[in-house]
Amino acid sequence: MWIGVWLTFMGAPVSDLADGSHTTWAVVLGALGLVVFVAAYLITIFRHTSRLLDRRAVYGILLFQLTLAVVLPLTMGTAWLVLFVYVSVSAGAALPLSGARLAIPAVTGAMVLVGFHKEDAADFLTALVIPALLGGFAMSGVRQLVRTTVELREARAAVAELAANEERLRLARDLHDLLGHSLSLITLKSELAGRMLPGRPDRAAEQIADIERVSRQALTDVREAVTGYRRPTLPGELAGARTALAVAGIVAEVPGEIPELLPEGELAEECEAALAWSLREAVTNVVRHSGARRCTVTLAPRQTLDGPVLELTVEDDGGGHGASAVTGHGGAAPGNGLTGLSERLAKIGGTLETDASRRGFVLTARAPIGTPLGSAA
């Protein structure tokens, strides 16, 4: 619509062609020149405003338009001076702002110089100088607005893609943490039920019932994780750790619930969730990989240079070979589980450390007490 407004100025040369003051050849050549000029104008406006043309093509089209704008008024009459307005608008649309600042006044000045060669051009020039200047600079603004809109759309698409990638990463971490823990427990109980089945069918039935319960809970957890509502708690994971370690035949030293350690409300939900995931992953690794006979879990507030933190430590007396394969000791790459935990803790300003201890393997996770770093940002 904005471009269509400027086409109304073409009424002057069209009327000049139709008034019968020119020869047939002049009308034909004038009409051909007008059609070619309008085509070059529309190509410049439509193509370059939305997608940049080659710089040489831009300068070539503008020079061609300027040539027609000079030749047609000199040969056809004063009414054709309006073509300079279109050259000015094209310069505003195709040239960068620094170049348009010079080109638009220059085109307007060329229109005035050509008009001086026509005796009846004074009133016509007066009416065209302001549209030539304002039209060119207004088109510069419109061109910048169009380009900005295009860039915003591209940026919006990029942000949407990044958000989708982040959501896929979150789901991958959640599903790994959820299913890894639950399937490990199901595997252990299945093996236990298999050993009990010949001689103690009643105990085997209990284990199978536990398998069904764990399977149903895992299904519920997966559904909650997919919808983004699941937020594990430390008390729940501490109880789960005791159960998982006991089923695996590992002596467990697990502390009581969080309210025994901190005043209620001091630990943000994001920090508690990150520590709960860390505890779940650490216990799963102890059960599956360590070959340990004893596992100690401690929770204690600490004061660091970055502020107060709640420190979770999970230490086992295993050989460390399984833990090394999962965490990257001995040159192995970190596994998906602990890599996901590191990312979770980093988002809230926490840290994750894994190392071999004198007795076996130790995992230490720290989360800030109070407002997490991610929430403060």
C-alpha positions in Angstrom: 0.0 0.0 0.0 2.8 2.4 0.8 4.4 1.7 -2.6 1.0 2.1 -4.3 0.6 5.6 -2.9 3.7 6.8 -4.9 2.4 5.4 -8.1 -0.3 8.1 -8.2 2.4 10.6 -9.3 2.5 8.6 -12.6 -0.7 10.4 -13.6 1.2 13.4 -14.9 3.3 11.6 -17.6 0.4 9.3 -18.5 -1.8 12.4 -19.1 1.0 13.9 -21.1 1.1 10.9 -23.4 -2.7 10.9 -23.8 -3.2 14.6 -24.5 -2.2 14.3 -28.2 0.6 16.8 -28.1 3.3 14.3 -29.2 3.9 12.3 -32.4 3.0 8.7 -32.6 6.7 7.6 -32.3 7.2 9.9 -29.3 4.1 8.4 -27.6 5.3 4.8 -28.3 8.9 5.5 -27.2 7.7 7.5 -24.2 5.3 4.8 -23.1 8.0 2.2 -23.5 10.4 4.2 -21.4 7.8 4.7 -18.8 7.0 1.0 -18.6 10.7 0.1 -18.3 11.2 2.8 -15.6 8.3 1.6 -13.5 9.5 -2.0 -13.8 13.0 -1.0 -12.6 11.4 1.0 -9.7 9.2 -1.9 -8.6 12.1 -4.4 -8.8 14.2 -2.1 -6.6 11.4 -1.6 -4.0 10.0 -5.1 -3.8 13.2 -7.1 -4.1 15.7 -5.1 -2.2 13.4 -4.1 0.7 12.9 -7.7 1.8 16.1 -9.3 0.4 19.3 -7.5 -0.4 20.3 -7.4 -4.0 23.9 -7.4 -5.2 25.5 -4.0 -4.7 26.4 -3.7 -8.4 22.9 -4.5 -9.4 21.5 -1.9 -7.1 23.8 0.9 -8.4 23.1 -0.2 -12.0 19.4 0.0 -11.6 19.6 3.3 -9.8 21.8 4.7 -12.6 19.4 3.4 -15.2 16.5 5.1 -13.5 18.4 8.3 -13.2 19.3 8.3 -16.9 15.6 7.8 -17.9 14.6 10.5 -15.4 17.0 13.0 -17.1 16.3 12.0 -20.7 12.5 11.7 -20.7 11.8 15.2 -19.2 14.3 16.8 -21.6 12.6 15.1 -24.6 9.0 14.7 -23.5 8.2 17.7 -21.3 7.9 19.1 -17.8 5.4 16.6 -16.6 8.1 13.9 -16.7 10.1 15.6 -14.0 8.0 13.5 -11.6 10.3 10.5 -12.4 12.9 12.0 -10.1 10.6 11.5 -7.2 10.7 7.7 -8.0 14.5 7.8 -8.3 14.6 9.4 -4.8 12.3 6.8 -3.3 14.3 4.0 -4.9 17.5 5.4 -3.5 15.9 5.5 0.0 14.8 1.9 -0.4 18.0 0.4 -1.8 20.9 2.4 -0.4 22.1 2.2 3.2 21.2 5.2 5.4 24.6 6.8 5.0 24.4 6.6 1.2 20.8 7.6 1.1 21.5 10.8 3.0 23.7 12.0 0.1 21.8 10.4 -2.8 18.3 11.8 -2.1 19.4 15.4 -2.0 21.6 14.8 -5.0 18.6 13.4 -7.0 16.5 16.3 -5.9 19.2 18.7 -7.0 19.4 17.0 -10.4 15.7 17.4 -10.8 16.0 21.1 -10.2 18.8 21.5 -12.7 16.9 19.6 -15.4 13.8 21.7 -14.6 15.7 24.9 -15.2 16.0 23.9 -18.9 12.1 24.1 -19.1 10.5 27.5 -19.2 7.2 26.3 -17.6 8.8 24.1 -14.9 9.0 26.6 -12.0 5.6 25.7 -10.5 6.0 22.1 -11.2 9.4 22.0 -9.5 8.1 23.7 -6.4 5.4 21.0 -6.1 8.0 18.2 -6.5 10.9 19.2 -4.3 9.2 18.4 -1.0 7.8 15.0 -2.2 11.2 14.0 -3.6 13.0 14.8 -0.3 10.3 13.4 2.1 9.5 10.4 -0.1 13.2 9.3 -0.2 13.8 9.7 3.5 10.4 8.1 4.4 11.3 5.1 2.2 14.6 4.8 4.1 12.6 4.5 7.3 10.1 2.0 5.7 13.0 -0.1 4.4 14.6 -0.2 7.8 11.3 -1.2 9.4 10.8 -4.0 6.9 14.3 -5.3 7.4 14.0 -5.1 11.1 10.7 -7.1 10.9 12.4 -9.8 8.8 15.2 -10.0 11.3 12.8 -10.2 14.2 11.0 -13.1 12.6 14.2 -14.9 12.0 15.3 -14.3 15.6 11.9 -15.5 16.8 12.3 -18.7 14.8 15.8 -19.2 16.2 14.6 -18.6 19.8 11.8 -21.2 19.2 14.3 -23.7 18.0 16.6 -23.1 21.0 13.6 -23.5 23.3 12.7 -26.8 21.7 16.3 -28.0 22.0 16.3 -27.1 25.6 13.1 -28.9 26.3 14.4 -32.0 24.5 17.5 -31.8 26.7 15.4 -31.5 29.8 13.2 -34.4 28.9 16.3 -36.5 28.1 17.8 -35.7 31.5 14.5 -36.4 33.4 13.8 -39.7 31.6 17.4 -40.9 32.2 17.2 -40.1 35.9 13.7 -41.5 36.3 14.1 -44.7 34.3 17.6 -45.5 35.3 16.7 -45.5 39.0 13.4 -47.4 38.6 14.7 -50.0 36.1 17.7 -50.7 38.3 15.4 -51.4 41.2 13.1 -53.5 39.0 16.2 -55.5 37.8 17.3 -56.2 41.4 13.9 -57.2 42.6 13.4 -59.5 39.6 16.7 -61.3 40.3 15.7 -61.6 43.9 12.3 -63.0 43.0 13.9 -65.5 40.6 16.1 -66.8 43.4 13.2 -67.1 45.8 10.7 -68.6 43.4 11.5 -72.3 43.8 11.6 -72.5 47.6 9.8 -69.4 48.9 7.0 -68.5 46.5 5.3 -66.2 49.1 8.4 -64.0 49.3 8.8 -64.1 45.5 5.2 -62.9 45.2 6.0 -59.9 47.5 9.0 -59.0 45.3 6.8 -59.2 42.2 4.2 -57.0 43.9 7.0 -54.5 44.6 8.1 -54.7 40.9 4.5 -53.8 39.9 4.4 -50.9 42.4 7.8 -49.5 41.2 6.7 -49.9 37.5 3.5 -48.0 38.1 5.4 -45.3 40.0 7.9 -45.0 37.2 5.1 -44.6 34.7 3.6 -41.9 36.8 7.0 -40.1 37.2 7.6 -40.2 33.4 4.2 -38.7 32.7 4.8 -35.9 35.3 8.3 -35.3 33.9 7.0 -35.0 30.3 4.4 -32.4 31.4 7.0 -30.5 33.3 5.3 -30.8 36.7 7.6 -33.2 38.5 9.8 -31.7 41.2 11.5 -34.3 43.3 12.1 -33.6 47.0 15.0 -34.5 49.2 12.9 -36.3 51.9 11.4 -38.5 49.2 14.7 -39.2 47.6 16.3 -39.9 50.9 13.6 -42.5 51.7 14.1 -44.0 48.2 17.8 -44.2 48.6 17.4 -46.2 51.8 15.1 -48.6 50.1 17.2 -49.0 47.0 20.4 -49.6 49.0 18.7 -52.1 51.3 17.3 -54.1 48.4 20.8 -54.2 46.9 22.3 -55.5 50.1 24.3 -52.4 50.8 24.5 -51.0 54.3 23.1 -47.5 54.1 23.9 -44.5 56.3 21.3 -42.0 55.2 20.3 -38.9 57.2 16.8 -37.8 58.2 14.6 -35.3 56.4 15.5 -31.8 55.3 13.6 -30.0 58.2 16.1 -31.5 60.6 19.0 -29.8 58.9 17.7 -26.4 57.8 14.9 -24.0 58.9 11.9 -24.5 56.7 11.8 -22.4 53.5 15.5 -21.6 53.3 16.2 -24.0 50.5 14.7 -22.9 47.2 12.6 -25.4 45.3 15.0 -25.4 42.3 18.0 -26.1 44.6 16.2 -28.9 46.4 15.2 -30.5 43.1 18.8 -30.4 41.8 20.1 -32.0 45.0 17.3 -34.6 44.9 18.2 -35.5 41.3 21.9 -35.7 42.4 21.1 -38.1 45.2 19.0 -40.3 43.0 21.7 -40.5 40.3 24.4 -41.1 42.8 22.6 -44.0 44.6 21.7 -45.5 41.2 25.4 -45.5 40.2 26.3 -47.1 43.6 23.8 -49.9 43.2 24.6 -50.6 39.5 28.3 -50.0 39.2 30.3 -49.8 42.4 30.1 -53.3 43.9 30.1 -51.5 47.3 29.1 -53.0 50.7 28.5 -49.7 52.5 27.2 -46.3 51.3 27.2 -43.1 53.4 25.0 -40.1 52.5 25.5 -36.8 54.3 23.7 -33.5 54.1 25.2 -30.4 55.7 25.1 -26.7 55.3 28.5 -25.1 54.4 29.8 -21.6 54.2 31.7 -20.9 51.0 33.2 -17.8 49.4 30.2 -17.6 47.2 27.8 -17.8 50.1 26.0 -20.5 52.1 25.4 -23.9 50.4 23.8 -27.2 51.2 26.3 -29.9 50.5 25.3 -33.5 49.6 27.9 -36.2 49.7 27.5 -39.8 48.6 30.4 -42.0 49.4 30.8 -45.8 48.9 33.5 -48.4 49.6 33.3 -50.0 46.2 36.2 -50.8 43.9 35.6 -47.6 41.9 35.7 -49.4 38.5 32.0 -49.0 37.8 32.0 -45.5 39.0 34.9 -44.6 36.8 33.1 -45.8 33.8 30.2 -43.6 34.6 31.9 -40.5 35.7 35.0 -40.4 33.5 37.8 -41.4 35.9 40.8 -42.9 34.3 40.3 -41.0 31.0 36.7 -42.2 30.3 34.2 -39.6 29.2 31.5 -38.5 31.7 28.2 -40.4 31.4 24.9 -38.9 30.5 23.6 -39.0 34.1 26.3 -37.0 35.8 26.6 -34.7 32.8 22.9 -33.9 33.2 23.4 -33.3 37.0 26.3 -30.9 36.3 24.0 -28.9 34.0 21.2 -28.9 36.5 23.4 -27.6 39.3 25.2 -25.0 37.1 21.8 -23.4 36.2 21.2 -22.6 39.9 24.8 -21.6 40.7 25.7 -25.0 42.3 28.6 -27.4 41.6 29.2 -31.1 41.2 32.4 -32.9 42.1 33.3 -36.6 41.7 36.5 -38.2 42.9 38.0 -41.4 44.3 38.3 -41.6 48.1 40.4 -43.8 50.4 37.4 -46.2 50.7 35.9 -46.0 47.2 34.2 -43.3 45.3 32.6 -40.0 46.4 30.2 -37.6 44.8 29.7 -34.1 46.2 26.9 -31.8 45.0 26.4 -28.2 46.4 23.4 -26.0 45.9 23.1 -22.4 47.2 20.9 -21.8 50.2 18.4 -19.0 49.5 17.7 -17.5 46.1 19.5 -19.6 43.4 21.7 -17.9 40.8 19.3 -18.7 37.9 16.3 -17.1 39.7 18.2 -14.0 40.6 19.1 -13.4 37.0 
